[in-house]
Amino acid sequence: MGNITTHKNIALQIMRELRDASQGHVGAYRPEDEWFFEFGNWLTDMSQMRDPAAFISAKLTVWNKKTGISLTNAAVYLDRMMGQPKPNGQADRDYTGELNGRPPKRNETTDDGALTRWLRELVFAWGYETFVHRGKHLKEDEYKAIFDIFYTQYYPHEHLDCPTFPGGPSDEMRVIGERVGSLVARHACDVPPMEPKPKQRGGGGPSAADAWVRIRIEDEHGHPLSNVKLRFHPDGGTSRDLTTDRNGMAEVTGLAAGTRFDLSCPISGQGEDEARLERSWSTQAISAAGHPIDATPTGPPGGGRKFILRAEAVKPTSSDSLKTLAGRANVSWEELARFNFGTDNPKRVNDALRDRVGCHKFVNNNYRFAGDEKGVMYLPHLWEQSALGVNQTHRFRVTRADGRPVRAAQPKGGAKKGTTQGGGGTGGGSSSGSTRALLAYLDEQIQYLADLLTFIEFHWKALARETLSATDRAKRQRLLVLFGHACHAIEDFYFHSNFVEITWKKLNRELPKGRARNKAEEERHRRIFHRRLRAPRVRGNALDPDASDDGTRHLFTGFFGGTDVFHTVIDALDGLNEKLQLDDPKGFARRFPAAGPLMQGKSTADISKQLEDDAKNLDDAKVKARMQVREYEAIVVLWDTLGWVASENRRERLREKDPTNKIGARHQARLLNGTYDRVFGTLQKHNLLHATSVDAIKRAFKIDRDLIFTPAGQKRSEWEKGVNLPDGILGTFAFLLTLAQTAEQEHHDSEEQSLEYDRDGLDGDDVTEAWNATNNEASAEVIGSHSLLAKDSPHKEPLRAPAVNIATRVSCFVARTMANQIVAHHVNVARFDQQASGQSQTGTFNTLNRGRCIDWLHLLQHFLCHPGECEHNWHVESMDMKPPSGTYKDHNTHYIIRRIDLATRDKRMKQDNRNRLDKEYHAFEDVNERAWQNR
């Protein structure tokens, strides 16, 4: 889960940006509502407490470990504890419904287990104390309404994490995700708008050879496509070769009236004259002849030839090869390889089959098609148009040959001076036709974020009024929650990826030594940095113990493997300890005046030991006497129940023999004898917990109690007969203790292995297993994993500070841009929307809201990219800057705002991409459940 304080500090900076950008425009933004932004940011991390795919997967993990469980009837127990998928699948999520205050249907996909429901109540209490009781930022009814709508579950795309792909060729291959490179065009901002200017013909009467033809080629957004070579073949005449200009236009004059002609685009040739997938388009539509040519947004660049063809996307079968596929297109296998991958070098073709098509079958040192690859191969076929007429403008609309939309324009003649080239094997020179150096899944997740930001901007403009009904004000608060979530995901791009490491490597900088406390830690930082620059490799069905790949070619985020969850648990426990401050028992005791005399004059260590001893010796007469003081009883019970969270205390207690059974047994006794009711009453009396939080915690403990006991207080018969467990292990609390104990051991083992490598003092250039093995037996250092890459916790060095700086900078830019758009459309009085003619004005949008929204996809691709694609190296200055308030608005990111048309806006607001990604992740629940059922 990372450290929520890191994201909170960034959120506070963003909230200042929003206040500053919206100053004087009360109708656009109200500071009293800004904490809804931080609430959305907080909920994004808290949603990880509900992750059905992970919980269902954990059933098999627990079963295989058989820790303290006799498995006669444990299947029933684990199903109740961890949940099961529902047979009807995932229902679509609906942002419009959420905006209007409709909570999603509970358990639409999964029957949540007891642990999930227990955690939900504790998260509710934690948030209530943070935002309502202690923080006093939100009202109780506002908090409850928002929580019910937006506390959903973890999805990889909501954190830009590498997704788990169901049904992969092996367990580990499925976990590390799809290693297919992006096929989306690289981003560029600095191309000035171009307005087409058709040539003017001279005066005079018509002649026999005065007919003309204009041909315009444009992409799906109406952007002109320049430097397309066309073959013009008139009936009975000589063929001519044409090339479209920067306006996507080609013109032929001096034709005889009534001439008919054919048009094609040659695709054969050598070198730059040969078709390549990344600079090829397929025809999508042709307009009616004579359609007027309007000024359009800037299009793709003039440099570098482009091709129009009929691209056939083919899913290879197990009997296919490059040679058989090439025969279907009447080309050689070398031509097919160059078309798809830009090379026919066998080694590079092999890499491309793995990285871009998803081949995993490895035979005689070559990848072969297995028939279950995620990617496809594209076959090029000649494009022709026949019997076209003269004295007309023929307008051809095309789309990328690989089926993906053109995301952004490219600069003419390549990158400007100061723009770093490289990444993804695209090389230097002109960026024409090159693709983004990301793994493809990130393009889909960035599209999801762009859709969300479009939705927020559209509806926020409509609510930019000084006078709002209670209903509309609640809508605006919910939009701020969504905006907080969106900014959190943007920040995670830099915290969870290799962006900062690739940048640091390209700059050839030394790691900041001040972040290391000693020589051994300095050694570890160099090793971690090296491993973050590598990419994971699988051998068979396991992570490769000897090798990894170059990780600088593509930018990617970390995957969650089997051990990552344990390090995530440790991070979460440390964050909870920071909140509870249970590692300061002396300060904790000061909150309970009546208990003070029982601990007076003792040091923190002495108090810790006294609380520890008293919790273990509750039958001792002296302890019983002290426990009669209700405040002291509350301290002991809290220490015994939650004290294992405290960093040092947890590590000692969880390494004891069978601590889970001892703590869990005392917990179960308190569930029955009313101890917790007295303790919560004491906490509420001293205003340390609000009554609403206490009610939530009581609901959590009731879930725990009902799982174990009947209403009469007897252990349920199925557990007595079917599962042989130590006393106390059955409940959700004890189950979490077991997970924490396993996590602590995993964390300890990983730390010991890392310390051994530290002591070895390995040379950073030494190619050894410890440096380059995907799995080096230190689970926190697995190459490509979330545990290795994540930098949003304080101890996640090296290069945490640069990651925080750039994440803050980009989120603040997005927030200020959004605020500026809302302010620009701010009106005091709602105007009647003409598209709502005949309806009441109640609930209609401002007229100004019908304007085009920002192209958020274009903006995000400017920032969320491979460092080699950052224009004018804007990221270097951002990474180095210090983040005091007021510096961000003056920082030049070289971004040029673009807008989208209404049709594109409406399409993005449907959030189709969100639901598709949701369903892909939910499919993993079914995969895990099948594995569990087939155990």
RAURSUL-V748447 format. One line per field, one symbol per residue. ss: DSSP state (H for helix, E for strand, - for the rest). phi: phi as a letter, one per 20 degrees, with the letter a starting at -180 (. if undefined). A space follows every 10 residues. Layout:
ss=???
phi=???
//
This chain:
ss=---HHHHHHH HHHHHHHHHH H--------- HHH-HHHHHH HHHHHHHHH- -HHHHHHHHH HHHHH---EE ---HHHHHHH HH-EE----- ----HHHHH- ---------E E--HHHHHHH HHHHHHHHHH HHH------H HHHHHHHHHH -----HHH-- ---------- HHHHHH---- E---E----- ---------- ---------- EEEEEEEE-- ---E---EEE EEEE-----E EEE-----EE EEEEE----E EEEE------ HHH---HHHE EEEEEE---- ---------- -----EEEEE EEEE------ -HHHHHHH-- --HHHHHHHH H----HHHHH HHHHHHH--- EEE--EEE-- ------EEEE EE-EEEEEE- -EEEEEEEEE ---------- ---------- ---------- ----E--EEH HHHHHHHHHH HHHHHHHHHH HH-------H HHHHHHHHHH HHHHHHHHHH HHHHH-E-HH HHHHHHH--- --HHH---HH HHHHHHHHHH HH-EE--EE- -EE-----EE ----E-E-E- ---HHHHHHH HHHHHHHHHH ----HHHHH- --HHHHHHH- ---HHHHHHH HHHHHH---- HHHHHHH--H HHHHHHHHHH HHHHH-HHHH HHH-----HH HHHHHHHHHH HHH-HHHHHH HHHHH----- HHHHHHHHHH HHHHHHHHE- ----E-HHHH HH-EE----- -HHHHHHHHH HHHHHHHHHH HHHHHHHHHH --------HH HH------HH H---EHHHH- ---------H HHHHHHHHHH HHHHHHHHHH HHHH------ ---HHH---- ------HHHH ---E-HHHHH HHH---HHH- HHHHHHHHHH -------HHH --------E- -HHHHHHHH- -HHHHHHHHH HHHHHHHHHH HHH--
phi=.mdffgffff ffffffffff fdgncgfebd gfefffffff fffgfffffc cggfffffgf ffgfflfmce efcfffgfff fdnbfefeme efecffffge nefffflfdc ffffffffff fffgfgffff ddfefleceg ffffffgfed edafcgfecl effedfmffb gfffffneed ffdeffebde dffcdfcgfe effoffcfdd fbbdccdbef enffdeleed ddcfgmcefc edcfefemdc cccmefgnfd bdcbcgdeqc lfedfcgfcd cdfdacffgn gfdefcffdf fefnfccdbd ededefdfee bgffffffdm cfffffffff cmbdfgfffg ffffedenfc fdclmcecfd ncffecddde cfdbcdlede lbdedddccg feneffebfd ffmnffgnef eonmmfmemf egnfdfecff ffgffffgff ffffgffgff gfdecfdcff ffffffffff ffffffffff ffgefddegf ffffffelef ffffeeebff fffffffggf ffeddfcdcm dbffecbbdf defcebdfed efefffffff fffffffgfe lfecffffff fdgfeggfcf mefgfffgff fffffecfef fffgfffffg ffgfffffff edfffggffg ffffefflff ffffffffff feenffgfff ffffgemece gfffffffff ffgffffedf genefgffef edcecfgnef ffffffffff ffffffffff fffffffgff mfffefecff edfgddmdff dffnefffef cedgeeeemf ffffffffgf ffffffffff ffffdfcecf dfeffdgndf ffneefgfff ffefefffff ffeebfgfdf fllgfffffe feeffneffe eedmedfccd ffffgfffff mffffffgff ffffffffff fffeg
//
